[in-house]
Amino acid sequence: MKPFEPAYSQEALAALLAAGATRRKLAARVIDRLCRFPERLGDCPIPGPDGRDNQVLLRDGLLLTYWIDDAAREVRIVNIEWTS
């Protein structure tokens, strides 16, 4: 089965583009894994502004907020932050 595709909010894309090469590579690995295994949940859900639960995932200093759009086969990246 074809993996899901990432879809970025403007804020998430700006954070990704502003990051250095090492952080971009880390984010790409984490997001690629989410796209290949979208059924896995993040570390905790948080309510989004539209009432939908977003998943929050912390991996190696990357704090990623996202939700899975099954109908569009997309991982919707809402926010990207760096913890260190």
Secondary structure as UniProt FT lines:
FT   STRAND          5..8
FT   HELIX           10..18
FT   HELIX           21..36
FT   TURN            38..39
FT   STRAND          44..47
FT   TURN            49..50
FT   STRAND          53..59
FT   TURN            60..61
FT   STRAND          62..69
FT   TURN            70..73
FT   STRAND          74..82
//
